[in-house]
Amino acid sequence: MRPVSADSLPIHRDPQYQRLWAVGMSAGVIRWVEVLAYAVFTYEQTESALWVASLMMLRMLPLALFGVSLGALAARLSRRKVLLVVHVALFANTVGLLLMSLYGRVEVWHLAAASALSGVLWACDMPMRRGLMGDIAGPQRMAQAMSLDVVAASVCRLIGPGLGGLLIARGGLTGVFLCLALLYLPGLLALAHLREPRAAVLSARKSLAALFTGGLQAARESPQLRAALWLTILFNLFAWPVLSMVPVIGHERLQLDPQGLGLLASLEGVGSLLGALLLSLGASRWGHGRVFLGAVVSFMLLQIVLAWSPQVLITGAALLSLGCVQAGFAVMQSTLVYTAAPEPRRAEAMGLMTMCIGVSPLGFLAVGALAERIGAPAATLVFALCGLLGVALSWPMCRACLFEPTRALKQTEH
């Protein structure tokens, strides 16, 4: 009887994939607890939408600053070790904040610094953790692997905001930091037992400049990769940042308390979970690029509903739908980049994608500043219209997502 090879297993039964999935699950719950709890505390202290958006801007800033560098390092260093070091540093930082909160010494600027530091882990996710997932899954299992990972991320966005709202309402920041410290432990345990694939370090002899140039070359040669990167930029400038306005809209327009804000924000996670589960069943039949492009446009259209909504039920339905289409974006984003880039350049391509995601601090800063002047709903509407205009003006590039990755690109692997 022939032994079953690792890459012939269903991806959810692969033990190394399971460990990386658990790392993402742990980090995701932590991220969304922080986002909601920090936003509520900051708005209560400052009553400023700009400050709330600035926390998310700082959380996303490391993606812009270190995205390409991390992609290059992912091809040179042990990704498992890098992830382990970052998790240990963030665990120590959370314990420090916990001790400070016991004495009532935590201020908004402490949360701003903690958000920026947590953003380093987020910046590591695409080239490090998801890059390892790609190596473990291989091209044939990649879409399913990303779908299941987005299921985990969606569960985190379902649990995290609700848990964050409950903790900040019942236990204050002390309860939040205590919970976060405990949540780091499963991820640390999974990383300690993870075995990195042998092919993980492929470009150790290349300079960082050569790795960066290789990633750009892959983008030039692949119209689908180029379109995926451009749509990622548009999404992170004009779509993703408006979600930071949900606590502001809920507080000002809907008059919700912290627990109500947490439950409202969790609806996006419910939609994302449903969308990811649906994609795990039928993504390959629908076409990766079609789903990706459709998700970007649909998200921007739904922003208009979110901006207009005068009632909790309509706002909740809009967030539920936003989460569903955002799952399509998240699943296909990594899948398109990984499959459209040649194998020796996949780590660099993932780093480029992280850099494209890293433009989001500009979006968060702009939407916060605009909301200060014209209100959060109006700012959400303006961003939706700008995003749709951007897709329309660049349609010749964006439509490349509708086609399969060019085969010529694959031939550069040999």
C-alpha positions in Angstrom: 0.0 0.0 0.0 1.5 3.3 -1.1 2.0 6.0 1.6 -0.1 9.2 1.3 2.1 12.1 0.5 1.7 15.4 2.5 0.5 17.3 -0.5 -2.2 14.7 -1.4 -3.9 15.2 2.0 -6.9 17.4 2.2 -5.4 20.7 3.3 -7.4 20.8 6.5 -5.9 17.5 7.7 -2.3 18.7 7.1 -0.7 19.2 10.6 1.6 21.9 9.5 -1.2 23.8 7.9 -3.3 23.3 11.0 -0.5 25.0 13.1 -0.3 28.0 10.8 -4.1 28.2 10.8 -4.1 28.3 14.6 -1.4 31.0 14.6 -3.6 33.1 12.3 -6.7 32.5 14.4 -4.9 33.6 17.6 -3.5 36.7 16.0 -6.8 37.6 14.4 -8.9 37.5 17.6 -6.2 39.6 19.3 -6.3 42.1 16.4 -10.0 42.7 16.4 -10.3 42.8 20.2 -7.7 45.5 20.1 -9.3 47.4 17.2 -12.7 47.7 18.9 -11.5 48.2 22.5 -8.9 50.8 21.5 -11.3 52.7 19.3 -14.0 52.8 22.1 -11.5 54.0 24.7 -9.9 56.5 22.4 -13.3 58.0 21.3 -14.4 58.3 24.9 -11.2 60.1 25.8 -10.9 62.4 22.7 -14.3 62.5 21.0 -12.3 62.6 17.7 -13.0 60.5 14.6 -9.5 61.5 13.4 -7.9 59.9 16.5 -9.9 56.7 16.0 -8.9 56.5 12.4 -5.3 57.3 13.3 -5.1 54.1 15.5 -6.0 52.0 12.5 -3.6 54.1 10.3 -0.7 53.3 12.7 -1.7 49.6 12.8 -1.4 49.5 9.0 1.7 51.7 8.7 4.2 48.8 9.1 2.7 47.2 5.9 3.8 50.2 3.9 7.2 50.7 5.6 8.3 47.0 5.8 6.1 45.2 3.2 8.8 44.7 0.5 11.6 44.2 3.1 9.6 41.5 4.8 8.9 39.8 1.5 12.6 39.8 0.8 13.4 38.5 4.2 10.9 35.8 3.8 13.1 34.5 1.0 16.3 34.7 3.1 15.4 33.9 6.7 13.4 31.3 8.6 9.9 32.5 8.5 9.0 30.4 11.5 11.7 32.1 13.6 10.7 35.6 12.5 7.1 34.9 13.4 8.1 33.5 16.8 10.3 36.5 17.7 7.5 38.9 16.7 4.9 37.0 18.8 7.1 36.9 21.8 7.8 40.7 21.6 4.1 41.5 21.3 3.2 39.2 24.2 5.8 41.0 26.4 4.4 44.4 25.3 0.9 43.3 26.2 2.0 42.1 29.6 3.6 45.5 30.1 0.4 47.3 29.2 -1.5 45.0 31.6 0.8 46.1 34.5 0.4 49.8 33.6 -3.4 49.4 33.4 -3.5 48.0 36.9 -2.2 51.4 38.1 -4.4 53.4 35.8 -1.5 54.8 33.8 -2.5 53.9 30.2 -3.2 56.8 27.9 -4.3 57.2 24.3 -0.7 57.5 23.1 0.2 54.2 24.7 -2.5 52.6 22.6 -1.3 54.4 19.5 2.2 52.9 20.1 0.8 49.5 20.8 -1.3 49.7 17.5 1.9 50.4 15.5 3.7 47.5 17.1 0.9 45.1 16.5 0.9 46.3 12.9 4.4 44.6 12.6 2.7 41.2 13.1 0.0 42.1 10.5 2.8 43.0 8.1 4.4 39.7 8.7 1.3 37.8 7.9 1.3 38.0 4.1 4.9 37.2 3.2 5.7 35.0 6.3 2.7 33.1 7.5 0.6 33.0 4.3 3.8 32.4 2.3 4.5 29.3 4.4 0.9 28.3 3.8 1.5 28.5 0.1 4.6 26.3 0.4 2.7 23.7 2.4 -0.4 23.7 0.3 1.1 24.0 -3.2 -0.7 25.6 -6.2 -3.4 22.8 -6.3 -4.5 23.3 -2.7 -3.8 27.1 -2.5 -7.4 28.4 -3.0 -8.8 26.0 -0.5 -6.0 26.8 2.0 -6.7 30.6 1.6 -10.5 30.0 1.9 -10.1 28.1 5.2 -7.7 30.8 6.4 -10.2 33.5 5.6 -12.8 31.4 7.4 -10.6 31.7 10.5 -10.1 35.4 9.9 -13.9 35.8 9.6 -14.5 34.0 12.8 -12.0 36.3 14.4 -13.8 39.3 13.1 -17.0 37.8 14.4 -15.7 37.1 17.9 -13.1 39.9 18.3 -15.3 43.1 18.2 -18.0 41.6 20.4 -15.5 40.3 22.9 -13.6 43.6 22.8 -16.8 45.6 23.4 -17.8 43.3 26.3 -14.3 43.5 27.9 -14.0 47.2 27.7 -17.5 47.7 29.1 -17.1 45.2 32.0 -13.4 45.1 32.8 -12.0 48.2 31.3 -8.5 48.1 29.7 -7.2 45.8 32.4 -9.7 43.1 31.3 -8.8 43.7 27.7 -5.0 43.3 28.2 -5.4 40.2 30.4 -7.5 38.5 27.7 -5.0 39.5 25.0 -2.1 38.1 27.0 -3.9 34.8 27.3 -4.8 34.8 23.6 -1.1 34.9 22.6 -0.3 31.6 24.2 -2.0 29.3 21.6 -0.1 31.0 18.8 3.2 30.7 20.5 2.6 27.0 21.2 1.7 26.3 17.6 4.8 28.2 16.3 7.0 26.3 18.7 5.9 22.9 17.1 5.8 24.1 13.5 8.2 22.5 11.0 9.2 24.8 8.2 9.3 23.3 4.7 12.9 22.7 3.3 12.3 25.0 0.3 11.4 27.9 2.6 14.7 29.8 2.0 15.2 29.9 -1.7 17.0 33.2 -2.3 19.6 33.5 0.5 22.4 34.6 -1.9 20.4 37.4 -3.5 20.6 41.0 -2.3 17.5 42.8 -1.1 17.7 45.0 -4.2 17.7 41.9 -6.4 14.7 40.4 -4.6 12.8 43.7 -4.9 13.6 43.9 -8.6 12.5 40.3 -9.1 9.1 41.1 -7.6 8.7 44.1 -9.8 9.7 42.1 -12.8 7.1 39.5 -12.0 4.4 42.2 -11.9 5.5 43.6 -15.2 5.3 40.2 -16.9 1.9 39.2 -15.5 -1.1 41.4 -16.3 -3.2 39.5 -13.7 -0.7 40.0 -11.0 -0.4 43.7 -11.9 -4.2 44.0 -11.8 -4.4 42.3 -8.5 -1.8 44.7 -7.0 -3.6 47.8 -8.4 -7.0 46.7 -7.1 -5.4 46.0 -3.7 -4.2 49.6 -3.7 -7.6 51.0 -4.6 -9.3 48.8 -2.0 -7.0 49.8 0.8 -7.3 53.5 -0.1 -11.0 53.8 -0.6 -12.8 50.8 0.8 -11.1 49.1 3.8 -10.5 52.4 5.7 -14.2 53.2 6.0 -14.7 50.3 8.4 -12.8 52.4 11.0 -15.8 54.7 10.9 -18.3 52.0 12.1 -17.7 52.8 15.8 -18.1 56.6 15.1 -21.3 56.0 13.0 -22.7 53.7 15.7 -22.0 56.1 18.5 -23.1 59.4 16.8 -25.9 58.3 14.5 -27.2 55.2 16.1 -26.5 56.1 19.8 -25.1 52.6 20.6 -23.2 51.8 23.8 -19.8 49.9 23.7 -21.5 46.5 23.8 -23.9 47.5 21.0 -21.0 48.8 18.9 -19.2 45.5 19.4 -22.2 43.5 18.3 -22.7 45.8 15.3 -19.1 45.5 14.2 -19.3 41.7 14.6 -21.9 41.5 11.8 -19.2 42.1 9.3 -17.4 39.1 10.7 -20.6 37.0 10.3 -20.8 38.0 6.6 -17.1 37.3 6.1 -17.5 33.9 7.6 -20.5 33.0 5.4 -18.6 34.3 2.3 -15.5 32.4 3.1 -17.4 29.1 3.6 -19.2 29.6 0.3 -15.9 30.3 -1.5 -14.3 27.2 0.0 -16.9 25.2 -1.9 -17.1 26.9 -5.2 -14.2 29.4 -5.8 -12.5 27.2 -8.4 -15.7 27.0 -10.5 -16.4 30.8 -10.4 -12.9 31.9 -11.4 -10.5 33.5 -8.9 -10.1 36.8 -10.8 -13.8 37.3 -11.4 -14.5 36.8 -7.7 -11.7 39.2 -6.8 -12.8 42.0 -9.1 -16.5 41.6 -8.3 -15.7 41.8 -4.5 -13.9 45.1 -4.9 -16.7 46.7 -6.9 -19.4 45.3 -4.7 -17.7 46.5 -1.5 -17.6 50.0 -2.8 -21.3 49.9 -3.8 -22.2 48.7 -0.4 -20.3 51.5 1.2 -23.0 53.8 -0.2 -25.6 51.9 1.6 -23.6 52.1 4.9 -23.2 55.9 4.4 -26.9 56.4 3.8 -28.4 54.0 6.4 -30.4 55.8 9.2 -31.3 52.6 11.1 -29.5 49.9 13.1 -31.1 47.1 11.0 -30.1 48.6 7.7 -26.6 49.3 8.9 -26.3 45.8 10.2 -27.4 44.3 6.9 -24.9 46.5 5.1 -22.1 45.3 7.3 -23.2 41.7 6.9 -23.0 42.1 3.1 -19.7 44.0 3.3 -18.2 41.1 5.2 -19.4 38.6 2.7 -17.9 40.3 -0.3 -14.8 41.2 1.6 -14.2 37.5 2.1 -14.0 37.2 -1.7 -11.4 39.9 -1.8 -9.3 38.4 1.0 -9.4 34.8 -0.3 -8.6 35.7 -3.9 -6.0 38.4 -3.1 -3.4 35.9 -1.8 -4.4 33.2 -4.3 -4.0 35.4 -7.3 -0.6 36.8 -6.3 0.7 33.3 -5.4 -0.5 31.6 -8.6 0.3 34.5 -11.0 3.9 34.9 -9.9 6.7 32.5 -10.9 7.6 30.1 -8.1 11.1 31.6 -7.4 9.5 35.0 -7.0 6.4 34.2 -4.9 7.9 35.5 -1.7 8.9 38.8 -3.3 5.4 39.1 -4.9 3.7 38.5 -1.6 6.0 41.3 -0.2 4.8 43.6 -2.9 1.2 42.8 -2.1 2.0 43.7 1.6 3.4 47.0 0.4 0.2 47.7 -1.6 -1.9 46.9 1.4 0.4 49.3 3.3 -1.1 52.3 1.4 -4.1 52.0 3.7 -2.6 54.4 6.4 -3.2 57.2 3.8 -6.8 56.1 3.5 -7.4 55.9 7.2 -5.8 59.3 7.8 -7.9 60.8 5.0 -11.2 59.3 6.0 -10.6 60.4 9.6 -9.7 63.9 8.6 -12.7 64.2 6.2 -15.1 62.7 8.9 -14.0 65.5 11.2 -15.2 68.1 8.7 -18.3 66.6 7.1 -19.2 63.6 9.4 -18.4 59.9 9.1 -21.4 59.0 6.9 -20.6 61.6 4.3 -16.9 60.7 4.4 -17.9 57.0 3.7 -19.9 58.1 0.7 -17.1 60.2 -0.7 -14.7 57.3 -0.4 -17.1 54.9 -2.1 -17.5 57.3 -5.1 -13.7 57.8 -5.4 -13.0 54.1 -5.3 -15.6 53.4 -8.1 -14.2 56.2 -10.2 -10.7 54.7 -9.7 -11.8 51.3 -11.0 -13.6 52.9 -14.0 -10.6 55.0 -15.0 -8.3 52.0 -14.8 -10.6 49.4 -16.3 -8.2 48.3 -19.1 -5.8 47.2 -16.3 -8.4 45.9 -13.9 -10.1 43.7 -16.5 -7.0 41.5 -16.7 -8.4 39.8 -13.5 -11.0 38.2 -15.8 -8.4 36.1 -17.6 -6.2 33.2 -16.5 -2.5 34.0 -15.4 -0.3 34.3 -18.5 1.5 31.1 -19.2 4.5 33.0 -20.4 5.2 34.1 -16.9 5.3 30.5 -15.7 8.0 29.7 -18.3 10.4 32.1 -16.5 10.6 29.6 -13.7 12.9 27.3 -15.7 
